[in-house]
Amino acid sequence: MMRQKELETILKSQDVQKLDGFITARLQKHIMPASEKLESLLDLLVATTESSYLASERAFYRSLWLEILLIVAGVLFSVVVGTLISRRIMGQLGGELEYTEDVIKSVANGDFWVKIRFKGR
């Protein structure tokens, strides 16, 4: 209680030198241990945060490369399947694409009387 009254008196007088002396003589011995503990807690927090950040960054790049790999594999798979399907269709059409295109255009224009040539197999 005596310290509190002394501090109130110093604050009312606005004497900076007395306030500095009061803090140095009376409060610093109580503040320093708490300050040291806070500093060690902050150090621990920083170390934990850095560790978590590095782990999450590694996980991010790992998943990014996996996604890129899956996309590339999907595109290659689509190209291969598309090529196989188009070759199979081309084989069934007999390879006469211009004739097939003309027949399809005629039917699309409403000419349903187009004669279609078939190759026997």
LOKOL-485432 format. One record per residue: x, y, z of N, C-alpha, C in turn; residue in three letters. Coordinates in nm, 4 decimals, decimal comma. Layout:
N
X Y Z X Y Z X Y Z ALA
...
***
This chain:
121
0,0815 -0,1184 0,0000 0,0000 0,0000 0,0000 0,0868 0,1262 0,0000 MET
0,2003 0,1173 0,0718 0,2903 0,2309 0,0806 0,3501 0,2633 -0,0564 MET
0,3793 0,1577 -0,1342 0,4349 0,1788 -0,2686 0,3326 0,2486 -0,3573 ARG
0,2085 0,2094 -0,3430 0,1034 0,2676 -0,4253 0,0898 0,4179 -0,3956 GLN
0,0912 0,4549 -0,2696 0,0805 0,5966 -0,2331 0,2021 0,6739 -0,2832 LYS
0,3188 0,6094 -0,2715 0,4411 0,6744 -0,3199 0,4336 0,6964 -0,4698 GLU
0,3845 0,5956 -0,5420 0,3711 0,6075 -0,6874 0,2693 0,7139 -0,7238 LEU
0,1581 0,7211 -0,6518 0,0570 0,8240 -0,6792 0,1140 0,9636 -0,6586 GLU
0,1931 0,9804 -0,5544 0,2555 1,1100 -0,5264 0,3514 1,1488 -0,6383 THR
0,4307 1,0526 -0,6839 0,5268 1,0796 -0,7920 0,4519 1,1135 -0,9207 ILE
0,3456 1,0416 -0,9512 0,2704 1,0671 -1,0733 0,2019 1,2034 -1,0698 LEU
0,1507 1,2422 -0,9541 0,0871 1,3734 -0,9410 0,1878 1,4855 -0,9590 LYS
0,3086 1,4634 -0,9085 0,4115 1,5670 -0,9200 0,4714 1,5709 -1,0605 SER
0,4502 1,4662 -1,1383 0,5029 1,4556 -1,2751 0,6546 1,4710 -1,2801 GLN
0,7208 1,4207 -1,1787 0,8668 1,4243 -1,1723 0,9202 1,2969 -1,2385 ASP
0,9767 1,3126 -1,3570 1,0233 1,1996 -1,4361 1,1410 1,1304 -1,3691 VAL
1,2300 1,2054 -1,3100 1,3474 1,1456 -1,2450 1,3055 1,0598 -1,1249 GLN
1,2112 1,1085 -1,0456 1,1645 1,0301 -0,9320 1,0924 0,9037 -0,9803 LYS
1,0165 0,9175 -1,0878 0,9457 0,8013 -1,1434 1,0448 0,6968 -1,1927 LEU
1,1506 0,7423 -1,2598 1,2544 0,6505 -1,3069 1,3216 0,5814 -1,1892 ASP
1,3525 0,6563 -1,0854 1,4138 0,5975 -0,9668 1,3213 0,4978 -0,8988 GLY
1,1934 0,5310 -0,8920 1,0955 0,4407 -0,8307 1,0878 0,3092 -0,9077 PHE
1,0804 0,3209 -1,0377 1,0704 0,2002 -1,1207 1,1966 0,1155 -1,1059 ILE
1,3124 0,1827 -1,1099 1,4387 0,1094 -1,0994 1,4526 0,0429 -0,9625 THR
1,4244 0,1153 -0,8582 1,4482 0,0643 -0,7230 1,3403 -0,0326 -0,6768 ALA
1,2164 -0,0057 -0,7057 1,1086 -0,0820 -0,6438 1,0413 -0,1833 -0,7349 ARG
1,0221 -0,1468 -0,8609 0,9415 -0,2337 -0,9471 1,0242 -0,3271 -1,0353 LEU
1,1439 -0,2858 -1,0708 1,2225 -0,3628 -1,1665 1,2509 -0,5043 -1,1176 GLN
1,2753 -0,5210 -0,9881 1,3047 -0,6549 -0,9371 1,1827 -0,7462 -0,9486 LYS
1,0621 -0,6902 -0,9550 0,9415 -0,7709 -0,9725 0,9074 -0,7904 -1,1208 HIS
0,9435 -0,6927 -1,1995 0,9114 -0,6978 -1,3426 1,0064 -0,7908 -1,4174 ILE
1,1344 -0,7900 -1,3832 1,2344 -0,8657 -1,4586 1,2051 -1,0162 -1,4637 MET
1,1716 -1,0838 -1,3536 1,1435 -1,2267 -1,3648 1,0246 -1,2558 -1,4569 PRO
0,9210 -1,1732 -1,4456 0,8052 -1,1922 -1,5334 0,8428 -1,1644 -1,6784 ALA
0,9241 -1,0636 -1,6987 0,9687 -1,0290 -1,8333 1,0519 -1,1421 -1,8942 SER
1,1384 -1,2013 -1,8120 1,2204 -1,3130 -1,8608 1,1344 -1,4333 -1,8963 GLU
1,0319 -1,4593 -1,8154 0,9425 -1,5712 -1,8452 0,8615 -1,5442 -1,9717 LYS
0,8158 -1,4211 -1,9864 0,7437 -1,3853 -2,1089 0,8340 -1,3992 -2,2321 LEU
0,9578 -1,3598 -2,2173 1,0526 -1,3709 -2,3284 1,0749 -1,5171 -2,3668 GLU
1,0878 -1,6047 -2,2661 1,1062 -1,7473 -2,2978 0,9794 -1,8054 -2,3606 SER
0,8621 -1,7599 -2,3161 0,7375 -1,8052 -2,3786 0,7273 -1,7583 -2,5232 LEU
0,7695 -1,6350 -2,5471 0,7688 -1,5839 -2,6842 0,8657 -1,6615 -2,7727 LEU
0,9826 -1,6942 -2,7186 1,0787 -1,7749 -2,7942 1,0189 -1,9107 -2,8297 ASP
0,9523 -1,9721 -2,7332 0,8874 -2,1003 -2,7576 0,7773 -2,0865 -2,8619 LEU
0,6999 -1,9803 -2,8544 0,5935 -1,9551 -2,9514 0,6499 -1,9368 -3,0916 LEU
0,7579 -1,8618 -3,1031 0,8210 -1,8391 -3,2332 0,8730 -1,9710 -3,2900 VAL
0,9390 -2,0508 -3,2078 0,9929 -2,1791 -3,2546 0,8804 -2,2720 -3,2993 ALA
0,7736 -2,2775 -3,2225 0,6598 -2,3627 -3,2578 0,5943 -2,3144 -3,3862 THR
0,5785 -2,1841 -3,3983 0,5161 -2,1269 -3,5177 0,6010 -2,1541 -3,6414 THR
0,7312 -2,1369 -3,6296 0,8199 -2,1642 -3,7435 0,8117 -2,3105 -3,7839 GLU
0,8109 -2,3994 -3,6869 0,8014 -2,5421 -3,7151 0,6701 -2,5753 -3,7854 SER
0,5602 -2,5198 -3,7366 0,4296 -2,5440 -3,7978 0,4244 -2,4874 -3,9389 SER
0,4818 -2,3703 -3,9565 0,4835 -2,3078 -4,0890 0,5613 -2,3937 -4,1884 TYR
0,6783 -2,4396 -4,1483 0,7593 -2,5219 -4,2380 0,6887 -2,6526 -4,2723 LEU
0,6238 -2,7131 -4,1746 0,5512 -2,8380 -4,1999 0,4353 -2,8140 -4,2949 ALA
0,3625 -2,7067 -4,2768 0,2499 -2,6793 -4,3659 0,2980 -2,6408 -4,5057 SER
0,4108 -2,5730 -4,5139 0,4662 -2,5380 -4,6449 0,5084 -2,6640 -4,7206 GLU
0,5716 -2,7593 -4,6499 0,6092 -2,8860 -4,7143 0,4851 -2,9611 -4,7623 ARG
0,3819 -2,9648 -4,6800 0,2583 -3,0340 -4,7176 0,1937 -2,9655 -4,8377 ALA
0,1967 -2,8334 -4,8416 0,1399 -2,7604 -4,9547 0,2106 -2,7953 -5,0848 PHE
0,3448 -2,7894 -5,0842 0,4180 -2,8177 -5,2077 0,4051 -2,9648 -5,2478 TYR
0,3974 -3,0538 -5,1499 0,3767 -3,1947 -5,1804 0,2425 -3,2137 -5,2514 ARG
0,1385 -3,1532 -5,1990 0,0056 -3,1674 -5,2602 -0,0005 -3,0945 -5,3945 SER
0,0705 -2,9823 -5,4066 0,0736 -2,9107 -5,5344 0,1347 -2,9972 -5,6437 LEU
0,2479 -3,0619 -5,6146 0,3115 -3,1480 -5,7140 0,2239 -3,2692 -5,7458 TRP
0,1562 -3,3215 -5,6456 0,0666 -3,4340 -5,6694 -0,0476 -3,3918 -5,7615 LEU
-0,1034 -3,2746 -5,7384 -0,2112 -3,2253 -5,8242 -0,1621 -3,2038 -5,9670 GLU
-0,0447 -3,1450 -5,9819 0,0111 -3,1241 -6,1161 0,0322 -3,2580 -6,1851 ILE
0,0869 -3,3551 -6,1132 0,1085 -3,4881 -6,1692 -0,0229 -3,5521 -6,2122 LEU
-0,1255 -3,5417 -6,1285 -0,2556 -3,5995 -6,1630 -0,3183 -3,5305 -6,2833 LEU
-0,3028 -3,3997 -6,2927 -0,3568 -3,3270 -6,4086 -0,2861 -3,3698 -6,5361 ILE
-0,1529 -3,3784 -6,5314 -0,0766 -3,4205 -6,6491 -0,1142 -3,5633 -6,6877 VAL
-0,1259 -3,6516 -6,5881 -0,1648 -3,7900 -6,6166 -0,3052 -3,7945 -6,6762 ALA
-0,3967 -3,7127 -6,6254 -0,5321 -3,7079 -6,6794 -0,5353 -3,6601 -6,8226 GLY
-0,4549 -3,5583 -6,8529 -0,4492 -3,5069 -6,9897 -0,3910 -3,6133 -7,0829 VAL
-0,2829 -3,6785 -7,0413 -0,2232 -3,7837 -7,1250 -0,3209 -3,8991 -7,1453 LEU
-0,3899 -3,9380 -7,0399 -0,4894 -4,0449 -7,0511 -0,5998 -4,0051 -7,1490 PHE
-0,6465 -3,8820 -7,1400 -0,7512 -3,8338 -7,2306 -0,7040 -3,8331 -7,3754 SER
-0,5805 -3,7921 -7,3976 -0,5265 -3,7902 -7,5344 -0,5173 -3,9323 -7,5899 VAL
-0,4671 -4,0248 -7,5084 -0,4533 -4,1635 -7,5541 -0,5906 -4,2235 -7,5833 VAL
-0,6858 -4,2071 -7,4909 -0,8200 -4,2636 -7,5121 -0,8867 -4,1968 -7,6309 VAL
-0,8741 -4,0658 -7,6436 -0,9317 -3,9945 -7,7580 -0,8742 -4,0428 -7,8899 GLY
-0,7432 -4,0652 -7,8923 -0,6788 -4,1156 -8,0143 -0,7295 -4,2557 -8,0480 THR
-0,7379 -4,3411 -7,9483 -0,7875 -4,4768 -7,9731 -0,9320 -4,4755 -8,0220 LEU
-1,0155 -4,3937 -7,9618 -1,1555 -4,3867 -8,0035 -1,1663 -4,3319 -8,1457 ILE
-1,0916 -4,2265 -8,1755 -1,1004 -4,1695 -8,3105 -1,0473 -4,2664 -8,4149 SER
-0,9429 -4,3425 -8,3838 -0,8929 -4,4423 -8,4800 -0,9943 -4,5535 -8,5031 ARG
-1,0599 -4,5923 -8,3950 -1,1607 -4,6976 -8,4100 -1,2783 -4,6480 -8,4946 ARG
-1,3221 -4,5264 -8,4715 -1,4313 -4,4698 -8,5512 -1,3878 -4,4543 -8,6959 ILE
-1,2653 -4,4060 -8,7174 -1,2146 -4,3898 -8,8541 -1,2079 -4,5250 -8,9246 MET
-1,1683 -4,6276 -8,8522 -1,1641 -4,7621 -8,9124 -1,3034 -4,8106 -8,9500 GLY
-1,4027 -4,7819 -8,8672 -1,5387 -4,8223 -8,8976 -1,5965 -4,7432 -9,0140 GLN
-1,5551 -4,6181 -9,0294 -1,6059 -4,5367 -9,1405 -1,5401 -4,5733 -9,2719 LEU
-1,4341 -4,6403 -9,2693 -1,3687 -4,6820 -9,3926 -1,2666 -4,5820 -9,4426 GLY
-1,2467 -4,4770 -9,3726 -1,1411 -4,3827 -9,4080 -1,1816 -4,2796 -9,5115 GLY
-1,3042 -4,2810 -9,5632 -1,3472 -4,1834 -9,6636 -1,4151 -4,0670 -9,5917 GLU
-1,3378 -3,9829 -9,5354 -1,3920 -3,8756 -9,4530 -1,4664 -3,7699 -9,5326 LEU
-1,4166 -3,7373 -9,6509 -1,4829 -3,6339 -9,7315 -1,6232 -3,6805 -9,7714 GLU
-1,6345 -3,8063 -9,8097 -1,7658 -3,8590 -9,8468 -1,8580 -3,8605 -9,7248 TYR
-1,8069 -3,9044 -9,6134 -1,8861 -3,9090 -9,4896 -1,9291 -3,7684 -9,4490 THR
-1,8401 -3,6722 -9,4631 -1,8729 -3,5335 -9,4299 -1,9834 -3,4814 -9,5206 GLU
-1,9766 -3,5117 -9,6495 -2,0805 -3,4677 -9,7434 -2,2163 -3,5274 -9,7077 ASP
-2,2183 -3,6552 -9,6709 -2,3442 -3,7217 -9,6356 -2,4021 -3,6574 -9,5088 VAL
-2,3177 -3,6336 -9,4097 -2,3644 -3,5746 -9,2831 -2,4183 -3,4343 -9,3065 ILE
-2,3516 -3,3534 -9,3902 -2,3997 -3,2188 -9,4200 -2,5332 -3,2231 -9,4933 LYS
-2,5487 -3,3168 -9,5865 -2,6743 -3,3279 -9,6594 -2,7888 -3,3629 -9,5656 SER
-2,7663 -3,4569 -9,4766 -2,8699 -3,4959 -9,3799 -2,8999 -3,3802 -9,2853 VAL
-2,7969 -3,3082 -9,2426 -2,8159 -3,1950 -9,1529 -2,8955 -3,0836 -9,2201 ALA
-2,8833 -3,0713 -9,3524 -2,9578 -2,9697 -9,4277 -3,0984 -3,0164 -9,4630 ASN
-3,1362 -3,1356 -9,4218 -3,2728 -3,1830 -9,4436 -3,2900 -3,2761 -9,5622 GLY
-3,1828 -3,3099 -9,6314 -3,1917 -3,4020 -9,7469 -3,1779 -3,5452 -9,6962 ASP
-3,2935 -3,6065 -9,6684 -3,2922 -3,7424 -9,6141 -3,2901 -3,8490 -9,7238 PHE
-3,2854 -3,8065 -9,8495 -3,2863 -3,9013 -9,9619 -3,1466 -3,9269 -10,0165 TRP
-3,0472 -3,8912 -9,9433 -2,9087 -3,9117 -9,9841 -2,8817 -4,0622 -9,9874 VAL
-2,8172 -4,1039 -10,0935 -2,7784 -4,2468 -10,1019 -2,6427 -4,2629 -10,0350 LYS
-2,6345 -4,3623 -9,9499 -2,5123 -4,3879 -9,8763 -2,4491 -4,5160 -9,9268 ILE
-2,3223 -4,5071 -9,9646 -2,2477 -4,6232 -10,0107 -2,1848 -4,6929 -9,8909 ARG
-2,1947 -4,8215 -9,8900 -2,1330 -4,9030 -9,7840 -2,0309 -4,9960 -9,8453 PHE
-1,9236 -5,0175 -9,7709 -1,8292 -5,1192 -9,8108 -1,8640 -5,2447 -9,7373 LYS
-1,8734 -5,3525 -9,8054 -1,9055 -5,4779 -9,7402 -1,7836 -5,5348 -9,6689 GLY
-1,8086 -5,5950 -9,5564 -1,6975 -5,6578 -9,4849 -1,7266 -5,8008 -9,4638 ARG
***
